[in-house]
Amino acid sequence: DLKPRTLIKFNATVDYLIEHFGSERPIEEITEGDAEDFRIFLLGKGQAENTIRKHTQIVKQFFNKAV
């Protein structure tokens, strides 16, 4: 049900999550501190603040759905 641009953004977020945490890390092991590290990781990638906010909003959606 996602629009094409939304799907592109979601996939980019997933790619960043895998790059940062690896594909084998269980979601239940990711902590709030790890979330802050992920934000810093995105800053290091040269992402703008608004882009980082969007990625973190998407990650929050993923985690809420997982719960």
N, C-alpha and C positions, 0 to 999 in steps of 0.2 A: 504493500500500500504506500510505499515511500516514493516521493518524487525523485527524479534522477539526480538532481543536485544534492538532495538530502542523503541519498545513498552514497554518493561520492564522499561527502563529509564524514559519514559514519565509517566508511571503509578506511579513510585516512586516519581517523581516530583509532580504529582497531590496529592499523599498521603501526602507529606510534606506541600503542600499549604493548604490542608484541615486541617491538624493538627495545622498549625500556625494560619490561618485566620478563620477557622470554615467553615462548609458547607453552612451556611446561608448568609454569607457576600456577598453583590453584588459586582461584579467585578469593577463597575464604582466608587466605594468608596475606592478602593485601590490606595494609593498615592505613589509618589517616596520615601517618608520617610518610608512608609510601606515596600517598596521593600528593603530598607537598613536594616530594622528590620528583614525581612525574611532572608537576608544574615547572619545576626548575629545569628538568630535562627539555621541556618544550621551549623554555626561554633560551636555552643553549642551542636549540635548533634555529634560533632567529625568528621565532613566531612572535607576532604582534600580540599585545595584551588582549585585545578583543578576540583574536583567534584562539588564544589559550583559554579564555573564558568559554568560548563555544565548545572546544574540545572537552573541557572539564564538565560542562553541562551534559554533553553526550555520554561521557563516562558515568556520570551520576545516573542517567537514565538506564544504562546497562546494569549498574549495580542494583538499582531499585527493582528492575525486572528480575534479576537473579535471586533477590530475596524472596 
